Amino acid sequence: MQVPQNGEDFVSQPWYHGLLSRQKAEALLQRDGDFLVRASRTCGDHPVISCRWRGSALHFEVLRVALRPRPGRPTALFQLEDERFPSLPALIRSYVNGQRPLTQATGAVASRPVIRQALIDSPSRIELLRARKWSDSQPAGLEHVGRSREGHSEPGASTVPTLALSCMGSDPVLLKTPAPLGSIADSLSASDGQLHAKAPTKPPRMSSLVLPDASEQPPTYCELVLRVPSARGTPPGHQCPEPEAPWWEAQEEEEEEEEEEEERCFARPQADISFCHPSKSSGLLGPQNRPLEPKVLHTLRSLFLEHHPGSTALHLLLADCKAAGLLGVTKAQRDAMGVASGLELLTLPHGHRLRSELLERHEVLVLAGALAVLGCTGTLEERTAALRGLVELALALRPGAAGDLPGLAAVMGVLLMPQVSRLEQTWRQLRRSHTEAAVAFEQELKPLMRALDEGAGPCDPGEVALPHVAPAVRLLEGEEVPGPLDESCEQLLRTLQGARQMAQDAPKFRKAAAQRLQGFRPNPDLQEALTTNFLRRLLWGSRGEGAPRDSRLEKFQQVLSALSLRLEPDC
């Protein structure tokens, strides 16, 4: 089935359902190949493609890359994997008409769009949308716009909803009879449009101003401009309530106020603080779970596939900042540990518990990532896609991007693990099918990780949100620095100096992390899946997580070795 091509504004497309929950979207997908596009509260400005494939409903986040407004080029690019498109309809046409898999990892093919209910209920509006051409922007071509069809209007029905559905983007409309402001503002909720008093020249796609009172004005030449998805029409004199700020943004303001009110002075620590709090309830795991439950692993795989690496990187940054005590630290915790953040605490003698938690977090992240690759018992392309996803996630975590260096170290630990690096067929296929990702791994990520481990990598708070703490943590926990004596002494001094500078720059890192997370709304399930407690329970079960740490790690390494040998026994 051909996807309609009437207009590049995806809000006007029949397959776009607006804000729709995952459960409602899955209920609309009946057969393999059915798909729709929706907005999600957890994905921000990024639309989500929901598609049924092989009996399961899959959800794919489309990365929306905003561009600076320039004449002759789009304001944003849309991307699923490698290829970028100037509009979302162009992306949909390419994948649907070409029967291309939405992702290589799933092989899901979207073929039949699910039309939104508003258009199904109004066949006349579908005819109006199909008959209308994108280039027809003259008033003569819009003579029927805004008028209800004779013989089909209901008593008391307003003609403005027809205007809101039929006029998208910057198509001009000549209003014959101005309607009251309140009815116009209420009717614009379907397309989130906004009236201007006159037609501006090439308006930028941004949030528009408050509606002027048009009740006493003569008929004007007006234009509909899209608002941000959360904006709604409001009566004059009333301001739109702003969304509640996340806790990491509110905490930044509270800490600034506290620093202004009282002078910073040393307080004797009272306790060994832990930032790894046990979760009260889990939305993914039951009260009692077994290790590596297949149903949970399938849910996690779908959850990670529907998020772009950039979104996953921000989720991981938030979880790592909370685990390291950079964000989410309460005043009681600061008073108890005698310093303001975990970056300072881990350099002190009474930071042993925090250092142990950070080492364990790194280990469980590496094991879980290795399981994502070695647990792919299907085709070679499936394992290759998993490797490629990890490389893209590492690129999204590197300095200058999300700047989450502990997260980057964990992902690189997966890719450099012996059980993963020995998969020669998989790596050969990665170099053949995804050359750009393979080159980035060899020429950019591996040298960067080597420099970070040696204490010589980038650590400026401007490009890094959370520094690489693992070398200092291992050193302070008594691990010896590998290598020849002269080189190990130099590395030891660099590591100690880096830890000292890291503690001094803790407020700058906190500010950099809060800036990267500004406006970010995490997915609750994905956020839980990246916590240390969840990963520990996932890997060893509710009963096994209490076993000694060394014993747990040794047994799981044996499991990964067996999986690796089963995948490629001839290596």
VOGU-3710 file (C-alpha; in Angstrom, 3 decimals, decimal comma):
1> mqvpqngedf> 0,000/0,000/0,000  1,372/3,382/-0,986  1,769/5,944/1,752  -0,034/9,245/1,017  2,297/11,987/-0,157  0,073/15,034/0,320  2,369/17,344/2,211  5,626/17,118/4,102  4,120/18,184/7,437  3,749/14,810/9,151
11> vsqpwyhgll> 1,006/16,094/11,490  -1,336/16,110/8,480  -0,526/12,534/7,492  -3,271/9,942/8,126  -0,787/7,527/9,708  0,183/10,086/12,394  -1,906/9,582/15,553  -0,487/12,346/17,744  0,077/11,651/21,422  -0,728/7,975/21,920
21> srqkaeallq> 0,344/5,542/24,628  2,211/2,362/23,813  -0,690/0,165/24,965  -3,236/1,951/22,751  -0,879/1,835/19,785  -0,365/-1,925/20,179  -4,133/-2,443/20,278  -4,446/-0,765/16,857  -1,816/-2,986/15,230  -3,645/-6,158/14,165
31> rdgdflvras> -1,503/-7,829/11,463  2,166/-8,097/10,583  3,175/-4,986/8,661  0,630/-2,670/10,288  2,262/0,537/11,460  1,490/4,000/12,772  3,482/7,019/13,912  2,807/8,606/17,286  4,150/11,090/19,782  5,375/9,869/23,164
41> rtcgdhpvis> 5,676/11,735/26,442  8,978/9,990/27,173  10,633/10,667/23,788  10,188/14,436/23,647  10,329/15,803/20,085  11,268/12,435/18,609  8,336/10,606/16,941  7,905/6,864/17,440  7,048/4,299/14,753  4,944/1,445/16,150
51> crwrgsalhf> 4,860/-1,663/13,963  3,633/-5,227/14,359  6,063/-7,837/13,109  6,060/-11,587/13,624  3,257/-11,336/16,140  4,965/-8,746/18,356  4,465/-4,986/18,585  7,751/-3,124/18,173  8,411/0,570/18,777  11,180/2,548/17,062
61> evlrvalrpr> 12,205/6,035/18,104  12,993/8,320/15,153  15,846/10,701/15,870  14,930/14,280/15,001  18,034/16,407/14,352  17,233/20,128/14,459  19,050/22,374/11,961  19,631/26,090/11,912  16,957/27,775/9,790  18,368/28,586/6,372
71> pgrptalfql> 16,600/29,315/3,086  16,239/26,306/0,839  16,904/23,593/3,394  14,760/21,727/5,938  14,545/22,748/9,578  15,189/19,194/10,795  16,407/15,802/9,635  14,829/12,476/10,584  16,834/9,283/11,071  16,202/5,671/12,079
81> ederfpslpa> 19,634/4,106/11,558  22,163/5,463/9,032  20,213/7,355/6,378  18,770/10,798/7,143  15,691/12,294/5,494  14,533/15,919/5,149  11,083/15,059/6,529  9,290/12,268/8,350  6,939/11,552/5,392  10,007/11,105/3,187
91> lirsyvngqr> 11,405/8,579/5,672  8,110/6,686/5,813  7,810/6,612/2,000  11,341/5,279/1,641  10,862/2,430/4,109  7,284/1,517/3,155  7,446/1,803/-0,629  10,866/0,143/-0,721  9,849/-2,565/1,797  13,052/-1,893/3,733
101> pltqatgava> 13,494/-3,196/7,313  13,074/-0,437/9,889  16,151/-1,783/11,691  18,578/-4,487/10,720  18,339/-6,039/14,170  14,587/-6,735/13,987  14,005/-7,022/10,239  10,559/-5,455/10,798  8,934/-4,191/7,583  6,145/-1,580/7,694
111> srpvirqali> 3,670/-2,037/4,841  0,139/-0,997/5,915  -0,492/2,330/7,669  -3,179/2,400/10,361  -5,330/5,476/9,680  -6,189/7,574/12,717  -9,764/7,380/13,938  -10,599/11,055/13,270  -10,142/10,526/9,540  -11,960/7,207/9,523
121> dspsriellr> -14,996/8,900/11,076  -14,949/11,708/8,467  -14,538/10,385/4,893  -15,212/13,862/3,513  -12,082/15,154/5,211  -9,995/12,399/3,613  -11,306/13,457/0,205  -10,463/17,067/1,016  -6,922/16,122/2,044  -6,375/14,005/-1,055
131> arkwsdsqpa> -7,784/16,612/-3,439  -5,699/19,380/-1,958  -2,194/19,855/-3,442  0,765/21,007/-1,408  1,690/23,660/-3,960  -1,833/25,081/-4,066  -1,354/28,047/-1,753  -3,477/30,598/-3,654  -6,747/31,833/-2,140  -8,618/30,456/-5,158
141> glehvgrsre> -7,617/26,960/-4,275  -8,849/27,399/-0,714  -12,354/28,618/-1,372  -13,917/25,686/0,476  -11,528/25,706/3,403  -13,135/26,575/6,703  -16,685/26,007/5,430  -18,872/23,121/6,472  -20,309/21,116/3,610  -23,933/21,842/2,880
151> ghsepgastv> -26,216/19,132/4,077  -23,596/17,559/6,312  -23,210/20,111/9,100  -24,498/19,208/12,481  -26,419/21,659/14,656  -24,049/23,800/16,682  -21,016/22,353/14,930  -18,117/24,744/14,379  -16,349/25,056/11,057  -13,017/25,760/12,730
161> ptlalscmgs> -12,064/22,095/13,311  -12,273/21,558/9,534  -9,902/24,504/9,159  -7,494/23,017/11,665  -7,457/19,637/9,924  -7,225/20,836/6,359  -4,654/23,625/6,796  -1,228/22,491/7,840  2,228/24,019/7,922  2,322/27,477/6,414
171> dpvllktpap> -0,630/27,202/3,997  -2,438/30,593/3,951  -6,147/30,866/4,633  -8,489/33,740/3,917  -10,890/33,896/6,822  -14,366/34,899/5,679  -15,871/35,401/9,122  -13,665/35,720/12,158  -14,707/33,457/14,982  -14,444/34,259/18,699
181> lgsiadslsa> -10,999/33,787/20,135  -12,010/31,155/22,657  -13,517/28,828/20,056  -10,512/29,251/17,767  -8,044/28,485/20,541  -10,005/25,429/21,659  -10,396/24,088/18,126  -6,695/24,316/17,383  -5,885/21,492/19,791  -6,019/18,954/16,968
191> sdgqlhakap> -3,069/20,468/15,114  -1,619/22,738/17,778  -1,804/25,735/15,451  -1,633/29,441/16,194  -3,146/32,425/14,397  -1,131/35,525/13,583  -2,558/38,910/12,713  -0,790/38,984/9,346  1,198/36,628/7,220  4,858/36,737/8,330
201> tkpprmsslv> 7,573/36,066/5,807  8,990/32,550/6,171  8,257/32,128/9,904  10,633/29,894/11,867  9,248/26,642/13,255  9,196/27,582/16,926  6,754/28,200/19,715  4,404/31,047/18,805  3,187/33,986/20,878  -0,096/34,348/22,769
211> lpdaseqppt> -3,152/34,733/20,545  -4,295/38,332/20,066  -7,949/39,109/20,465  -9,375/38,854/16,943  -13,027/39,285/17,846  -13,131/43,001/16,917  -10,774/42,879/13,942  -11,764/42,785/10,267  -11,114/39,671/8,176  -7,376/39,146/7,905
221> ycelvlrvps> -4,964/37,004/5,918  -3,726/34,520/8,496  -1,383/31,589/8,818  -1,246/28,472/10,896  2,109/27,795/12,557  2,794/24,652/14,549  3,365/24,997/18,254  5,431/22,798/20,466  3,472/19,591/21,209  2,665/20,523/24,810
231> argtppghqc> 1,242/23,980/24,071  -2,520/24,565/23,969  -4,653/27,582/23,204  -5,482/29,645/26,287  -7,764/32,627/26,785  -6,170/36,093/26,889  -4,799/37,121/30,242  -4,024/33,556/31,247  -0,574/32,071/31,093  0,129/28,462/30,173
241> pepeapwwea> 1,324/26,494/33,213  4,910/25,423/32,744  5,718/21,710/33,233  7,206/20,737/36,544  10,995/20,694/36,447  12,714/17,311/36,936  14,423/16,664/40,238  17,923/17,098/38,789  17,047/20,620/37,567  15,307/21,569/40,811
251> qeeeeeeeee> 18,261/20,292/42,830  20,637/22,584/40,949  18,619/25,629/42,006  18,381/24,433/45,624  22,135/23,884/45,900  22,877/27,334/44,481  20,573/28,905/47,070  22,195/26,942/49,906  25,683/28,003/48,825  24,603/31,640/48,863
261> eeercfarpq> 23,016/31,372/52,299  25,790/29,675/54,226  29,550/29,594/54,015  31,046/26,299/53,009  33,010/24,743/55,858  34,274/21,260/56,603  31,911/19,044/58,577  33,168/15,858/60,168  31,625/12,910/58,304  29,143/10,861/60,300
271> adisfchpsk> 28,521/7,839/58,084  29,592/5,967/54,970  27,022/7,086/52,388  25,470/4,820/49,747  23,772/6,131/46,596  22,617/2,688/45,489  19,247/2,501/47,193  17,176/-0,692/46,870  14,098/-0,131/44,732  10,734/-0,427/46,460
281> ssgllgpqnr> 9,005/-2,098/43,513  9,972/-3,029/39,981  7,886/-2,522/36,885  9,910/-5,136/34,976  10,772/-7,759/37,604  8,455/-9,443/40,066  9,081/-9,673/43,831  10,961/-12,940/43,221  12,729/-13,607/39,925  15,058/-16,202/38,462
291> plepkvlhtl> 18,310/-15,315/36,685  17,988/-14,207/33,049  14,231/-14,673/32,690  13,496/-14,932/28,925  10,374/-12,771/29,090  12,259/-9,948/30,806  15,161/-10,213/28,345  12,721/-9,957/25,415  11,099/-6,879/26,978  14,485/-5,242/27,506
301> rslflehhpg> 15,550/-5,950/23,928  12,408/-4,270/22,571  12,894/-1,384/25,001  16,434/-0,665/23,830  15,565/-1,089/20,156  12,889/1,586/20,282  15,323/4,191/21,661  17,971/5,858/19,578  21,566/5,660/20,907  21,432/9,379/21,764
311> stalhlllad> 18,367/8,849/23,944  19,853/5,748/25,578  23,036/7,722/26,307  21,060/10,353/28,227  19,265/7,639/30,204  22,629/6,118/31,096  24,082/9,526/31,982  21,237/10,170/34,407  21,632/6,744/36,034  25,431/7,105/36,303
321> ckaagllgvt> 25,201/10,618/37,784  22,810/9,361/40,426  24,963/6,303/41,218  28,087/8,464/41,527  26,391/10,999/43,802  26,709/13,852/41,304  22,962/14,468/41,004  20,126/13,653/43,387  22,151/14,127/46,586  19,975/15,268/49,492
331> kaqrdamgva> 21,015/17,813/52,095  20,998/15,086/54,762  23,439/13,044/52,696  25,714/16,035/52,158  25,727/16,755/55,879  26,456/13,111/56,713  29,360/12,669/54,294  30,869/16,119/54,944  31,203/17,038/51,241  28,829/18,164/48,519
341> sglelltlph> 29,032/15,306/45,989  30,151/11,753/45,437  33,072/12,897/43,261  34,597/14,364/46,417  33,551/11,478/48,669  35,209/8,764/46,581  38,633/10,394/47,112  38,284/10,296/50,924  38,967/7,396/53,304  35,308/7,056/54,289
351> ghrlrselle> 34,270/6,699/50,618  35,002/2,950/50,557  31,344/1,964/50,172  30,808/4,344/47,252  33,951/3,103/45,524  32,792/-0,508/45,896  29,383/0,366/44,469  30,927/2,117/41,451  33,188/-0,863/40,733  30,244/-3,246/40,945
361> rhevlvlaga> 28,136/-0,999/38,719  30,835/-1,029/36,063  31,043/-4,817/36,232  27,280/-5,468/35,964  26,961/-3,031/33,051  29,756/-4,844/31,205  28,219/-8,267/31,888  24,750/-7,147/30,798  26,145/-5,613/27,608  28,102/-8,774/26,819
371> lavlgctgtl> 24,934/-10,789/27,325  23,181/-8,584/24,734  25,756/-9,707/22,146  26,466/-13,299/23,201  22,795/-13,984/23,871  21,969/-13,385/20,183  21,628/-17,043/19,192  19,990/-16,171/15,871  21,661/-15,099/12,640  25,077/-13,525/12,171
381> eertaalrgl> 23,397/-10,273/11,120  21,598/-10,135/14,467  24,874/-10,287/16,391  26,434/-7,766/14,014  23,549/-5,374/14,626  24,068/-5,741/18,382  27,771/-4,885/18,000  26,943/-1,918/15,834  24,403/-0,666/18,396  27,060/-0,771/21,116
391> velalalrpg> 29,531/1,158/18,954  26,899/3,825/18,238  26,065/4,030/21,950  29,764/4,506/22,754  29,935/7,333/20,217  26,884/8,949/21,827  28,550/8,727/25,270  31,965/10,116/24,324  33,259/13,587/25,310  31,516/16,346/23,430
401> aagdlpglaa> 28,307/14,302/23,175  26,626/13,032/26,356  30,023/13,117/28,075  29,290/10,093/30,298  32,768/8,561/30,651  31,793/5,790/33,145  29,087/4,719/30,703  31,585/4,871/27,849  34,034/2,734/29,853  31,327/0,109/30,443
411> vmgvllmpqv> 30,339/-0,091/26,755  33,984/-0,287/25,687  34,485/-2,988/28,320  31,850/-5,044/26,498  33,461/-4,561/23,073  36,953/-5,361/24,395  35,896/-8,364/26,502  37,736/-11,540/25,391  34,470/-13,464/24,913  33,251/-10,760/22,505
421> srleqtwrql> 36,493/-9,797/20,772  37,121/-13,437/19,763  34,008/-13,496/17,536  35,970/-13,071/14,308  33,045/-13,774/11,966  30,890/-11,181/13,703  33,586/-8,502/13,610  34,347/-9,303/9,968  30,677/-8,867/9,127  30,655/-5,558/11,021
431> rrshteaava> 33,570/-4,274/8,942  31,848/-5,426/5,758  28,309/-4,202/6,456  28,915/-1,220/8,778  32,324/0,064/7,808  31,831/3,486/9,345  31,047/2,043/12,792  33,996/-0,377/12,584  36,408/2,406/11,623  35,114/4,645/14,429
441> feqelkplmr> 35,678/1,832/16,928  39,250/1,132/15,819  40,477/4,663/15,118  38,541/6,776/17,614  37,058/4,805/20,489  39,935/2,435/21,272  42,626/5,187/21,444  40,259/7,361/23,487  39,627/4,578/25,998  43,338/3,813/26,277
451> aldegagpcd> 44,092/7,461/27,043  41,315/7,632/29,640  42,583/4,530/31,437  46,077/6,029/31,534  44,795/9,293/33,011  45,618/11,312/29,895  42,192/11,569/28,273  39,865/14,577/28,094  38,397/15,633/31,441  37,305/19,243/30,907
461> pgevalphva> 33,852/19,872/32,472  32,817/21,653/29,285  32,918/18,511/27,143  32,586/15,937/29,943  29,543/15,671/32,205  30,758/12,770/34,379  34,509/12,023/34,503  36,190/8,627/34,238  36,427/7,611/37,907  37,394/3,941/37,481
471> pavrllegee> 41,245/4,394/37,531  41,147/6,442/40,739  38,613/4,097/42,365  40,700/1,008/41,596  43,857/2,699/42,840  42,243/3,830/46,099  40,854/0,330/46,630  44,354/-1,149/46,546  44,660/-2,429/42,963  48,129/-2,171/41,452
481> vpgpldesce> 48,767/-0,127/38,315  49,744/-2,503/35,460  52,827/-2,020/33,313  56,567/-1,424/33,860  57,577/0,314/37,076  58,601/3,652/35,530  55,436/3,891/33,429  53,200/2,736/36,270  54,614/5,427/38,575  53,853/8,140/36,030
491> qllrtlqgar> 50,360/6,760/35,528  49,827/6,602/39,298  50,746/10,274/39,672  48,487/11,256/36,763  45,621/9,301/38,288  46,024/10,917/41,703  46,294/14,391/40,197  43,228/13,692/38,067  41,255/12,568/41,122  42,236/15,722/43,005
501> qmaqdapkfr> 41,191/17,922/40,074  37,978/15,926/39,656  36,994/16,616/43,278  37,725/20,333/42,863  35,673/20,520/39,653  32,682/18,617/41,090  30,368/21,698/40,954  31,329/22,272/37,305  30,613/18,652/36,420  27,267/18,854/38,201
511> kaaaqrlqgf> 26,363/21,942/36,195  27,489/20,333/32,924  25,405/17,217/33,627  22,328/19,275/34,519  22,687/21,265/31,292  22,836/18,105/29,177  19,758/16,728/30,940  17,802/19,980/30,746  14,343/19,236/29,353  15,038/15,483/29,246
521> rpnpdlqeal> 12,119/13,247/30,215  13,328/9,652/30,757  11,394/6,510/30,026  10,648/4,959/33,465  11,222/1,366/32,319  14,494/2,135/30,546  15,673/4,195/33,515  14,994/1,300/35,866  16,744/-1,153/33,514  19,982/0,855/33,824
531> ttnflrrllw> 20,138/0,863/37,629  22,647/-1,318/39,485  20,034/-3,087/41,600  17,952/-4,086/38,590  20,939/-5,415/36,638  22,146/-7,388/39,643  18,751/-9,043/40,059  18,471/-9,649/36,314  21,814/-11,430/36,085  21,729/-13,493/39,293
541> gsrgegaprd> 18,095/-13,531/40,378  16,531/-12,322/43,613  18,206/-15,134/45,573  21,603/-15,186/43,874  22,279/-11,466/44,113  23,160/-11,867/47,774  26,027/-14,271/47,050  29,646/-13,091/47,460  30,637/-10,691/44,706  33,740/-12,566/43,496
551> srlekfqqvl> 31,832/-15,825/43,282  29,002/-14,241/41,308  31,370/-12,619/38,816  33,420/-15,788/38,286  30,356/-17,933/37,550  28,916/-15,420/35,107  32,223/-15,153/33,263  32,045/-18,923/32,763  28,520/-18,573/31,360  29,666/-15,923/28,873
561> salslrlepd> 32,623/-18,073/27,807  30,285/-21,000/27,105  27,954/-18,763/25,066  30,866/-17,390/23,062  32,172/-20,865/22,221  28,703/-21,974/21,175  28,317/-19,045/18,765  31,685/-19,432/17,027  33,402/-22,663/18,085  36,018/-22,552/15,299
571> c> 37,627/-19,278/16,395
//
